[in-house]
Every structure is written in structure tokens, then in C-alpha cells.
Amino acid sequence: MKSIGKAELFRRLPSVDEIVRTPAVGELTAVSGSAAVTDAARGVLGRMRDEIASGLLDEQALDLALSGIPSAIEQQLRRTLGYSLRGVINATGVILHTNLGRAPLAVTAIEHIRNASAGYSNLEFELEAGERGKRDVHVERLFRKLLSEDDTVAGTGGLRPAGTAEAAVATRADVSTITVNNNAAAVLLALNSLAESGEVVVSRGELVEIGGSFRIPDVMTKSGAILCEVGTTNRTRVADYERAINERTRLLLRVHRSNFEITGFTEQASIEELVELARRRGLPLMEDLGSGALVNLQAFGISGEPSVLDRLRTGVDVVTYSGDKLLGGPQAGLISGRRELVSRMRSNSLFRALRVDKLTYAALEATLLAYVKRDHDAIPTLRMMRRTKEEIGQRAQAIARQVSGSKWNVELIDGESVIGGGAAPSSVLPTRLLSLRCEGLGADEVATRLRASDPPVIPRVEDGRVLLDLRTVFPAQDEMIAAVLHRISA
Ligand SMILES: *Cc1c(COP(=O)(O)O)cnc(C)c1O
């Protein structure tokens, strides 16, 4: 058989018009519109020309490629017209996974977003007076309830170790909260408002970097405040802070070590000591709590994460924390503290630049309302923390049964789930893991196929094993996982 030249192969390629007129491609046009289909057809043809030119497509391969044009266009359309941001199944067991979007929102938060954003809203409008209002008011009223001492609304009980009735009144009247884009923005705004051109005293053991290049010294520089480091990496005493205070000092800063621990020969000034020092020297004390729980998490099996209310009660003047970490709401930065300090932040022009939109306020308001109603199970992250190892084990067993008899070898093993999101670095929750092996596929290959599935399933890979932790999987997704496993082994 005489092989034909490239010129002849090029001639055999149809025109874009011819492609678009074929019935199979016509169906795609009905769904995706002719502009997108024409564009995709050009792309597919272009690739075929390149392959002919480079010798990848010979006569035989070309015939196959020609018959595959409609499906190639369909794939291309899926890539260009499909969403890049997609829902995934988080089977890592990391509850607040920054790469996977941190906290999933409560159903009521989603509904409230829809309600408040599909049409117009009273975001900055006082309905009674018919006047311009403030966008803060929608969540401020709820924060005031949650951060008051009255534990009939505030939490899960056990929240009030030593609060007196007097302190309760003082806390409620004095605490104010504002919302900005994220906690990094909250720290920036607070430092700029309280300490621009002045010094901020902070321990060397707390000059942290949080993922995504949030570094305390850098944020300090950007805020216009001057960092005054005291102590050493492993030991800082309250006397170190005291010695550093001078006439330029504006603020004492404590930063929560949210993603690491220092163990061994260590010392850290207690928050009570810092409160006492700040009072005595007439300086405000700010704490970047990072996660900032709104309830006592001891009840959820998590220790070492002080609640926002705890800190305010202890006498910290300003607390900054994230909306999408332990709070379980949308991405936001929250600043709660003494009214006069927070007012300075509210009137700072940076506040306008860092403000959040109606979607965030809607999600935050609905999330806070769940706390006020003590409906903690409505908040997905809190629900996940409360799942027992037994409950998770039963669900894992059900999936194992569904895929038995296939190429999968499934084992149930004990393991640990992680809170993540820079919260409680040493706090883990006992769990049961599905340990997966598939005939003929290595662990990395299995993980790749899980990620490539629809919906993508994100597993943990440890010691050459693929592990699924159902703590972070919504029960309705169990069936989808079983289906994905079947497809991979088929
Ligand atoms: C997470 C964290 C931040 C950053 O918060 P974002 O909401 O991600 O901007 C800052 N400080 C601490 C201590 C944190 O844990």
C-alpha cells in the first residue's frame, strides 16, 4: 500500500462549517450555542493539523480521529464551559481543610445567601425609618448575644467558670464586633488602627507564618506599626514584655500558635499575666486567636482552643479570628473587643477597603443564628467533630460491603481525624478509616483516579496506602463514593 503524503492528509480534514453542520455536532450547538461550538471545532481541527504536521497522525489514525471529532468537541466544551471551581468529596478527615475551602456552610446559610442576594436586600437600609443603615447591624446583634456572659444563650454549658453578674453587664455593653474579608485583614486593620507609627510588643515565639504567606512581621510592616520582638523562640516571660514597653509602645500582641507547638524547655507568659501588665501600663492587649471558637469546644472533644468569650472575659481587649475556621461560617475576619477600640477600626478608611459583601453577611448571620438557637448540628463542621468513631465505622463498613467481590481489597483500620485550619494543632479525633487497595493499581494511581472521578474524591495517602476518612464526608455522599470505586475497578 502506497502511503500518502501530509498534503493529502491535510486535504482530508473537513472545514469548520462542515463539522458544525453534522447532526452530532448540531446537538452540541443546541445545548452550548454556536459560538462555543465553532470555537471548540477550531481547537480540535488545529490540534489535528499539528498532529499531522508532526507525523503523529498517519492515514489510519486520521480516519479514527475524523470519526471522533464530535466527541473531541464535546470534551473540549466540557473543559471550557464547565466550572473550574467544583464541589469535591473531602475524604481526608481534615475538617477545616484550607485547600478544600475550609468550612462547608450550613443549609440555612445557603438559603439565606440565596434570599439576600438573588434580589435586593436591606443590606444598608433601615426598613422602619426608611433611611440609610449600616451593613454591620445584621450580625452585630447576634455577636452581642453570643459574646455576652449570659450562658443561657452563649454556649454548650460549662462556659462560665468565674463570671459575676457585674462582669456580665460590663461585657455585654462594652463588646463590639466588626467583620472584614478574612482574619489576615482583621489583624492588618486592628494593627493599623491601634498602633500605626507606634510599637507593638510580641513574643519571638509567636512570630508565626500561616499558610498562604500570612506572616506576622510582614503584616505588621504593612500596617505601619513597628514590631518589637521580645523573649526567645522557646521562652518568653511577662518581664520581657514589661522591659520592652516605652513611650512609643501602643499595643501588646499575643498570637495563637495555631499550626505548631513548641515543646520541651518552654515558657510563655500566661494571658492573665499579660492582661495584668496591659492594665497596669495603660496599654491595650490584642490577641490574634486565629480560629476563635464561639462555644466551649471541650464538649466536642477538642482542647487547647480558647473561645472568644473566654478571652474577652479574661480581659483581652481585642480578639481577631476567622469566620471559616472553628466558627464554621463563610470566609471572614472578625474583630471583637472593647467598643471604643473597635470604633477606631470602624472609622478607619481601611475598613471600607476590607469590607465584606451581602453574601458573607447572609452566611454569617445564618451561622450565628444557629449558635444562638444552640442548633450546633446545623453547622457542618461542628456536626463532623461530634461524629463518633462507631458511627463512622458503620458507614465505612457499608461501603466496604458494597464494593466487596470486586477488584478492591478493603480493610477497616483505626486512625485519627484532624481539625485543621490552624486550629488545635495537637487535637485529633479517633476515627475508622477505609484502607483501599485495588488489584493492578498502585496507591498513587488509585488516588489519581479518585481525584479524576466525578465528583472528585480526595483521599489521604499514607505509607503507600489510600485511606478514606468518612468523618468529613456527608452521609449522602457515601453512595457516590461506592459508585466511584465501582467505576474505577470496572
Ligand atoms: C488562620 C490564621 C490567620 C489567618 O486567617 P485567615 O482568615 O485565613 O486570613 C491569622 N492568624 C492566625 C493565628 C491564624 O490561625
Ligand as a Chemical Component Dictionary entry (heavy atoms), coordinates in Angstrom:
data_LIG
# 
_chem_comp.id                   LIG 
_chem_comp.type                 NON-POLYMER 
_chem_comp.pdbx_formal_charge   0 
_chem_comp.three_letter_code    LIG 
# 
loop_
_chem_comp_atom.comp_id 
_chem_comp_atom.atom_id 
_chem_comp_atom.alt_atom_id 
_chem_comp_atom.type_symbol 
_chem_comp_atom.charge 
_chem_comp_atom.model_Cartn_x 
_chem_comp_atom.model_Cartn_y 
_chem_comp_atom.model_Cartn_z 
_chem_comp_atom.pdbx_ordinal 
LIG C1 C1 C 0 -5.634 31.277 60.225 1  
LIG C2 C2 C 0 -4.951 32.328 60.966 2  
LIG C3 C3 C 0 -4.770 33.595 60.402 3  
LIG C4 C4 C 0 -5.271 33.921 59.023 4  
LIG O1 O1 O 0 -6.664 33.884 58.970 5  
LIG P1 P1 P 0 -7.422 33.946 57.542 6  
LIG O2 O2 O 0 -8.872 34.009 57.900 7  
LIG O3 O3 O 0 -7.024 32.732 56.798 8  
LIG O4 O4 O 0 -6.958 35.194 56.871 9  
LIG C5 C5 C 0 -4.125 34.543 61.149 10 
LIG N1 N1 N 0 -3.653 34.261 62.376 11 
LIG C6 C6 C 0 -3.802 33.057 62.970 12 
LIG C7 C7 C 0 -3.239 32.809 64.323 13 
LIG C8 C8 C 0 -4.457 32.039 62.263 14 
LIG O5 O5 O 0 -4.601 30.832 62.824 15 
# 
loop_
_chem_comp_bond.comp_id 
_chem_comp_bond.atom_id_1 
_chem_comp_bond.atom_id_2 
_chem_comp_bond.value_order 
_chem_comp_bond.pdbx_ordinal 
LIG C1 C2 SING 1  
LIG C2 C3 SING 2  
LIG C2 C8 DOUB 3  
LIG C3 C4 SING 4  
LIG C3 C5 DOUB 5  
LIG C4 O1 SING 6  
LIG O1 P1 SING 7  
LIG P1 O2 DOUB 8  
LIG P1 O3 SING 9  
LIG P1 O4 SING 10 
LIG C5 N1 SING 11 
LIG N1 C6 DOUB 12 
LIG C6 C7 SING 13 
LIG C6 C8 SING 14 
LIG C8 O5 SING 15 
# 
